[in-house]
Amino acid sequence: MKQQSEPLVAGTKVSAYQVDGLLSISAFGFVYSGFGPTADQAVVIVEFFPEGIVERVADINVACRAGYADAFDEATNRFARLG
């Protein structure tokens, strides 16, 4: 499945977590292996990046594409229900 943007690269910091590598890509976004220094353990990081609805801006930030606010809200709600 082709994404509009590339996944984050290994070593990228997301909050207190570090991305180690890409595990998978889905319609909702990217799933990474990572490390959580607070708990000193391996973690899974899920980046909400719905295909065609958002774009990467300035390093790790993600923004809704113009005209896709309703689709973004719907995708966000569906993603949240996956829990």
N, C-alpha and C positions, 0 to 999 in steps of 0.2 A: 504494500500500500504506500503510495507516494505522498509525502507530506509537503506542504508549502515551504517549510523551513527545515533546517538541519537540527538534529538533536543536540543537546548540550554535550560538550566534550569532557572527557575524563579530567578530573581535577577542579571542575567548576564548583564553586561554593553556592549552595542554595540554603539560605538562612544559616543554621549551624551545621548543616550537613554537606558532605563532599560527594560529588558524583564520581563513581569508579568506572562505570561503563553502561552501555545501552543493553537492556535485556529484551525489550520488545517494543513494537509500534502498533497502536490500535487507532480506531477512528476518534477516540477520545484524547489521544496524545502519546506520550513517550513514557516508558517504564525503565528505570535505571537501577542498577545496584549502586549502593553507596555506603557511606560510613557515618555513624552518628557519634561524635566525640563525647557528648555528655554521658551517654550510656556505654560508651566504648564498645560498640557492636556494629555489625553489618546491618544495613537497613535497605528497604526498597523505597525508592522515591518515584512517585507518580506525578508527572507534569501534565496538567490539563491543557491540552493543545488541540482542540477540535479542528479537524482538517477543513480548510477552506474558510473558516470563520474567524480565525485569529492569525496574527503574524507576530514574529519576533521583532522587538525593537530594543535597541541599546542593550546588548549583551544577553542577559537572561530574562528580561522583561517581555511580557506577552500583552498585546493589545487587540481588542476586537476590531475587525475590519469595518470600515464605514458601510452602513446599510445592513449590518448583520446583528444588531442589538437583540432583536427578538429571537433569532436563531441561537445566539450566544446564551441568552437567558434560559431557553429550553434545554440546550446542551448542558448547561451548568446544573440545572435541576435533575436531569437524567444521570449525570455523573455523580451527584451527591447521593442519589438513591442507591448507587452501586455499593456504597459504604464501606 
